[in-house]
Amino acid sequence: MQIKKAIIPVAGWGTRRLPITKTIEKAMLPIGNRPLVDYVVEDCAKAGISEVYIVIDEKPFSQIKDYYAQNQKLEDYLSSRGKADRVQLLNTQRDGLQIHFFCQKDVDSRYGSAEPVAQVVSEFGIDEPTVVLMGDDFVFNADGSSDLARLMETVQSADESGMLATEVPIEEVERYGVLKVDDGCLAGIYEKPKQADAPSNLINISKYIMSPKLLQRIVKYCQDHDFGPEDQEYLITDPIIEHIKAGRKIRVLPIQGEYLDGGSVEGWLHANQVVCGQK
């Protein structure tokens, strides 16, 4: 099934990566010569998506907006110095892909993965199957293919949803949301279970195709709860669990590529090694 829209949340302070995220947005940390978020945007383009909503916050600057904007002064400088061959490197837009930037409201008081999605869906009246991808991790396929595109082929109708997953060693399951899968579909998510209690070694990597009904369930979940900043996060997995308990289908597809997470120093270093061909 072809899907045209994607939501990529990147707002927040990136506190796990302080002090570097005091000045560099977490999604802009470099993997090779490109920022983390650009690998996510690239995957959207490969999968045939035409509109991406990047959810930022209301800081006085946005490095992500600058990255995808034209820099005429730099282009002129390179051309005047005989470096016209480098001007093409400044073209960070992708043909056929339109990027919208949306400032998340109340980002410090309504924290979590569900809230930015709910705000975009409400603001733009989205009522069609939509991809949701976090902006600080991605799936790398050395052959240039796209597991997101494969997921689109797996989801068979606009009433279905889907999610990507990856396997980890069973001794590492206590660090993740672990999936229970029944006949290729999600049957449960167990957050950081003990090894003996884990239903599998498949973990959630927060890469989804969401049906209109699931999107509206996320909106309702955020509207119906008023968590204080010290209560709990607006977790996107809560309405996902509600969705499958209501009898809705979410297909689970194990990835063929490698899941790379830039949210930790170790994960970011590993991602650079993989992408730059050092591993």
Residue pairs with C-beta under 8 A, 6 or more apart in sequence:
1 129
1 152
1 153
1 155
1 156
1 157
1 158
2 48
2 152
3 47
3 48
3 49
3 128
3 129
3 130
3 131
3 152
3 209
4 48
4 49
4 50
4 51
4 128
5 49
5 50
5 51
5 52
5 53
5 126
5 128
5 130
5 131
6 44
6 49
6 51
6 52
6 53
6 130
6 131
6 132
6 133
7 52
7 53
7 55
7 116
7 117
7 120
7 121
7 130
7 131
7 132
7 133
8 37
8 40
8 41
8 44
8 52
8 53
8 54
8 55
8 132
8 133
8 134
8 135
9 55
9 104
9 113
9 116
9 117
9 132
9 134
9 135
10 25
10 26
10 27
10 37
10 54
10 55
10 56
10 64
10 135
10 136
11 55
11 56
11 57
11 103
11 104
11 107
11 116
12 26
12 57
12 107
12 111
13 21
14 21
14 25
14 26
14 136
15 21
16 26
16 263
16 264
17 26
17 29
17 263
17 264
17 265
17 268
20 29
21 29
24 63
25 62
25 63
25 64
26 36
26 136
26 262
26 263
27 35
27 36
27 37
27 64
27 135
27 136
28 35
28 36
28 37
28 63
28 64
28 67
29 35
29 36
29 136
29 262
29 268
30 36
30 272
31 39
31 260
31 262
31 268
31 271
31 272
31 275
32 272
32 275
32 276
35 63
35 64
35 67
36 135
36 136
36 137
36 138
36 262
36 271
37 54
37 64
37 135
37 136
38 67
38 92
39 138
39 140
39 275
40 133
40 134
40 135
40 137
40 138
41 52
41 54
41 94
41 97
41 99
42 94
43 133
43 138
43 139
43 146
43 148
44 52
44 97
44 131
44 133
44 148
45 94
45 96
45 97
46 144
46 145
46 146
46 148
46 149
47 131
47 146
47 148
47 149
47 152
48 149
48 152
49 97
49 131
50 96
50 97
50 98
51 97
51 98
51 100
52 97
52 98
52 99
52 100
53 100
53 101
53 102
53 120
53 124
54 64
54 99
54 100
54 101
54 102
54 135
55 102
55 103
55 104
55 116
55 117
55 119
55 120
56 62
56 64
56 65
56 101
56 102
56 103
56 104
57 103
57 104
57 107
58 103
58 104
58 107
62 101
64 101
65 101
67 92
68 92
68 93
68 99
70 90
71 90
74 90
75 87
75 90
78 84
78 86
78 87
78 90
79 87
93 99
100 124
102 119
102 120
102 123
102 124
104 115
104 116
104 119
105 119
106 115
108 229
109 228
109 229
110 222
110 227
110 234
111 229
111 233
111 234
112 227
112 232
112 233
112 234
112 235
112 236
113 134
113 206
113 233
113 234
113 235
113 236
113 237
114 218
114 221
114 222
114 234
114 235
114 236
114 238
114 239
115 222
115 234
117 132
117 210
117 215
117 218
117 236
118 218
118 219
118 221
118 222
118 223
118 234
119 222
120 126
121 130
121 215
121 216
121 218
121 219
122 219
126 212
126 215
127 212
127 215
128 158
128 212
129 155
129 158
129 161
129 209
129 210
129 211
129 212
130 209
130 210
130 215
131 148
131 207
131 208
131 209
131 210
132 206
132 207
132 208
132 209
132 210
132 236
133 148
133 206
133 207
133 208
134 206
134 207
136 261
136 262
136 263
137 205
137 206
137 259
137 260
137 261
137 262
137 263
137 267
138 259
138 260
139 147
139 148
139 164
139 166
139 205
139 207
139 255
139 257
139 258
139 259
139 260
140 257
140 258
140 260
140 271
140 274
140 275
141 147
141 256
141 257
141 258
142 257
145 256
145 257
147 164
147 207
147 253
147 255
147 256
147 257
148 164
148 207
150 253
150 256
151 162
151 163
151 164
151 207
151 209
151 251
151 253
152 162
152 209
154 162
154 251
154 253
155 161
155 162
155 209
155 251
156 251
158 211
158 212
159 211
159 213
159 248
159 249
160 211
160 249
160 250
160 251
161 208
161 209
161 210
161 211
161 214
161 243
161 248
161 249
161 250
161 251
162 208
162 209
162 250
162 251
162 252
162 253
163 186
163 204
163 207
163 208
163 209
163 250
163 251
163 252
163 253
164 205
164 207
164 208
164 252
164 253
164 254
164 255
165 179
165 181
165 202
165 203
165 204
165 205
165 252
165 253
165 254
165 255
166 202
166 203
166 205
166 254
166 255
166 258
166 259
167 201
167 202
167 203
167 254
168 175
168 176
168 201
168 203
169 201
170 195
170 198
170 201
171 195
173 192
173 193
173 195
173 198
173 201
173 203
174 192
174 193
174 194
174 195
175 192
176 192
176 203
176 204
177 189
177 190
177 191
177 192
177 203
177 204
177 237
178 189
178 190
178 191
178 192
178 193
178 198
178 199
178 200
178 201
178 202
178 203
178 204
179 186
179 188
179 189
179 190
179 199
179 200
179 202
179 203
179 204
179 252
180 186
180 187
180 188
180 189
180 190
180 199
180 200
181 187
181 199
181 200
181 202
181 252
184 251
184 252
185 244
185 249
185 250
185 251
185 252
186 240
186 244
186 250
186 251
186 252
187 199
187 244
188 199
188 241
188 244
189 204
189 237
189 240
189 241
190 197
190 198
190 199
191 237
193 199
202 252
202 254
204 237
205 255
205 259
206 236
210 218
211 248
213 243
213 248
214 239
214 240
214 243
214 248
214 250
217 239
217 242
217 243
218 236
218 239
220 239
221 234
221 238
221 239
221 242
222 234
225 234
227 233
227 234
240 250
243 250
244 250
258 274
260 267
260 270
260 271
260 274
260 275
261 267
261 268
261 271
262 268
262 271
270 279
272 278
273 279
